[in-house]
Amino acid sequence: MSDADAPRQLGRLLTGTEAKDIADRLADGDTLTTALKVVAVGQRAEIRRLLEAVARDAGATYQQVLVLRAIEGARALPTTLSPLWTMPGHLAQSGPLTTSVTRLVDSARHAITCSTFNFQRSSALWVSLRTAAQRDGVAVRVYMDTRAADGSGQHWAPSTTEVAAHLAPAEVWRTKEFDGGYVRNHAKFLAIDHHLLLVTSANFSWSAENNNVEFGVLIDNPNLTEAVERELREAEGALYEQIS
């Protein structure tokens, strides 16, 4: 890769928020090592290499800040927020219902990342995620809680290996032991095409999608969505193991 390609590669790797935070720290006189603490550990070496390629001259921080500000501006897209409800009797008066989530999955063109505590065959996502995973060009990634799945013993709650088999060729990751005990995966979100992020209280079950009182927020913001996805990717290996 030539030095001329470095700004383009930085633009692909950094979110707008990350670019802004690094630029702010550099402008305040922090070292590059300190400024890079705002990005995930696994990315720091590559970001450092690219920023150094942007400014080969010693102390040419100004050039680095200019490139980072350009990335920040290019990614400064407006954020839209929508509430999602599950409520008995269809009493929710604002925003779409949780049952509409399957339409988001069905509309995915490139990628779906989801995290859940509880996965049941009764969930509408049991079908729609499988269909998406088998669609050409759509990469599906699932994070789930090992003990919630493998310890239930109920026919409606598939084990982690059953989920992996059902969703193949999706990547399915389950929690593993860390610091003497099993990690509990209680994060519940769905990311679509690296820009739509649904954060919800609902598990993947019929009751959570139809009968409980559940609340979620659908956020259209690529910077936030990519940052959330990256955070769990960085935790793979330490907190999660892939089911082969």
C-alpha positions in Angstrom: 0.0 0.0 0.0 1.3 3.5 -0.9 1.3 6.4 1.4 -1.4 8.0 -0.8 -3.8 5.1 0.1 -3.4 5.7 3.8 -6.2 8.3 4.2 -8.6 6.1 2.3 -7.8 3.1 4.6 -8.2 5.3 7.6 -11.6 6.3 6.4 -12.6 2.7 6.1 -11.4 1.8 9.6 -12.4 4.8 11.7 -15.9 5.9 12.8 -16.5 9.6 12.8 -16.5 9.7 16.6 -13.1 7.9 16.7 -11.6 10.3 14.1 -12.9 13.3 16.1 -11.5 12.0 19.4 -8.1 11.2 18.0 -7.9 14.6 16.3 -9.0 16.4 19.5 -6.3 14.7 21.5 -3.6 15.3 19.0 -4.7 19.0 18.7 -4.4 19.3 22.5 -0.8 18.1 22.4 -1.3 14.4 23.4 1.1 11.9 21.9 -0.2 9.5 19.2 0.0 6.6 21.7 -2.3 8.4 24.1 -4.6 9.6 21.3 -5.1 6.1 20.0 -6.5 4.9 23.3 -9.9 5.9 22.0 -9.9 3.0 19.5 -10.1 -0.8 20.2 -6.8 -2.4 21.2 -6.7 -4.7 18.2 -6.9 -1.7 15.8 -4.3 0.6 17.3 -1.2 -0.8 15.5 -2.9 -0.5 12.1 -4.3 3.0 12.8 -0.9 4.1 14.0 0.8 2.8 10.9 -1.7 4.6 8.6 -1.4 7.9 10.5 2.4 7.8 10.4 2.1 7.2 6.6 -0.1 10.3 6.4 2.6 12.4 7.9 6.1 11.0 7.3 7.8 14.1 8.6 8.5 14.1 12.3 6.1 16.2 14.2 3.7 16.7 11.3 0.7 16.3 13.5 -1.2 19.0 11.6 -1.5 16.8 8.5 -2.8 13.9 10.6 -5.4 16.2 12.2 -6.5 17.5 8.8 -7.1 13.9 7.6 -9.0 13.0 10.8 -11.2 16.1 10.6 -12.0 15.1 7.0 -13.1 11.6 8.1 -15.1 13.1 10.9 -16.9 15.4 8.5 -17.6 12.8 5.9 -19.1 10.5 8.5 -21.2 13.2 10.3 -24.5 11.8 9.3 -27.7 12.7 11.2 -29.0 10.2 13.7 -32.6 9.1 13.6 -34.3 7.4 16.5 -37.5 5.3 16.6 -39.1 3.5 19.6 -40.1 -0.1 19.3 -42.6 -1.7 21.7 -44.1 -5.0 22.7 -47.3 -4.6 24.7 -50.2 -7.0 25.3 -53.3 -6.2 23.4 -51.4 -4.1 20.9 -51.8 -1.1 23.2 -48.6 0.6 22.2 -49.3 4.0 20.7 -45.9 5.2 19.4 -43.5 3.7 17.0 -43.5 0.3 15.3 -43.9 -3.0 17.2 -41.1 -5.5 18.0 -42.7 -7.9 15.5 -41.5 -5.5 12.7 -37.9 -6.6 13.5 -38.2 -9.5 11.0 -38.7 -7.0 8.2 -35.4 -5.4 9.1 -33.7 -8.8 8.9 -35.4 -9.5 5.6 -34.2 -6.2 4.2 -30.5 -6.8 5.0 -28.2 -6.6 2.0 -24.8 -7.1 3.5 -24.5 -8.0 7.2 -26.5 -8.8 10.3 -25.0 -8.9 13.8 -27.2 -9.9 16.8 -26.7 -10.6 20.4 -29.2 -12.2 22.8 -29.5 -14.0 26.1 -32.4 -16.3 25.2 -33.1 -17.9 21.8 -36.3 -19.8 21.3 -37.7 -21.6 18.3 -41.0 -19.7 18.7 -39.3 -16.4 17.8 -40.0 -15.1 14.3 -36.3 -14.5 14.1 -35.6 -18.2 14.2 -36.9 -18.4 10.6 -35.9 -15.0 9.3 -32.2 -15.2 10.5 -31.8 -18.6 8.9 -33.2 -17.3 5.6 -30.9 -14.3 5.8 -27.8 -16.4 6.6 -28.5 -18.5 3.5 -28.8 -15.5 1.2 -25.8 -14.8 -1.0 -23.8 -11.8 0.2 -25.3 -11.5 3.7 -22.9 -12.2 6.6 -24.7 -13.2 9.8 -23.0 -13.2 13.2 -24.7 -14.2 16.4 -23.6 -13.9 20.0 -25.5 -15.9 22.7 -25.3 -17.0 26.3 -24.1 -20.6 26.8 -25.8 -21.4 30.0 -29.1 -19.9 29.0 -29.1 -22.1 25.9 -27.4 -25.3 26.9 -28.8 -25.4 30.5 -32.5 -25.0 29.8 -33.3 -28.6 28.7 -36.5 -27.3 27.0 -37.4 -28.4 23.5 -38.4 -24.9 22.5 -35.0 -23.5 23.6 -32.3 -24.8 21.2 -28.8 -25.4 22.4 -25.9 -23.3 21.1 -24.9 -26.1 18.7 -28.4 -26.4 17.5 -28.5 -22.7 16.8 -25.2 -22.9 14.9 -26.5 -25.8 12.8 -29.8 -24.1 12.1 -28.2 -20.8 11.1 -25.3 -22.2 9.0 -23.3 -20.8 7.4 -23.7 -17.9 9.9 -21.0 -17.5 12.6 -22.4 -18.3 16.0 -20.4 -17.4 19.1 -21.2 -18.5 22.7 -19.9 -17.3 26.0 -17.0 -19.1 27.7 -15.4 -19.2 31.0 -13.5 -16.1 32.1 -11.8 -15.4 35.4 -13.2 -18.5 37.0 -16.8 -18.4 35.8 -19.0 -18.4 32.7 -19.6 -15.0 31.2 -23.3 -14.1 31.0 -24.3 -12.5 27.6 -27.2 -10.2 28.5 -26.6 -7.7 25.7 -29.6 -7.6 23.4 -29.2 -5.8 20.1 -29.5 -6.3 16.3 -27.3 -4.5 13.8 -28.3 -4.3 10.1 -25.9 -3.4 7.3 -23.5 -1.6 9.7 -25.9 1.4 10.1 -29.2 0.3 11.7 -28.9 -0.6 15.4 -31.8 -1.9 17.5 -31.1 -2.0 21.2 -33.9 -3.8 23.0 -35.0 -5.4 26.2 -36.6 -8.3 24.3 -35.1 -11.8 24.0 -35.6 -13.8 20.8 -38.9 -15.5 21.8 -42.5 -15.3 20.9 -43.5 -13.8 24.2 -40.9 -11.1 24.0 -42.1 -10.2 20.5 -45.8 -10.4 21.1 -47.0 -10.6 24.7 -44.6 -9.0 27.2 -44.0 -5.3 27.8 -40.7 -4.7 26.1 -39.0 -1.6 24.9 -36.3 -0.9 22.3 -34.8 2.0 20.3 -34.0 1.7 16.6 -31.0 3.9 15.8 -29.9 4.8 12.3 -26.2 5.8 12.8 -23.3 4.0 11.1 -20.7 5.3 13.5 -22.5 3.9 16.6 -23.5 0.7 14.9 -20.0 -0.1 13.7 -18.5 0.7 17.1 -20.9 -1.7 18.8 -20.1 -4.5 16.4 -16.4 -3.9 16.7 -16.6 -4.0 20.5 -17.9 -7.6 20.5 -15.5 -8.6 17.8 -12.7 -7.5 20.0 -14.1 -9.6 22.8 -14.1 -12.8 20.7 -11.6 -15.3 21.9 -11.5 -13.8 25.4 -15.2 -13.9 26.2 -16.7 -15.9 23.4 -15.9 -19.1 21.5 -17.0 -19.8 17.9 -19.2 -22.9 17.4 -17.7 -24.9 14.5 
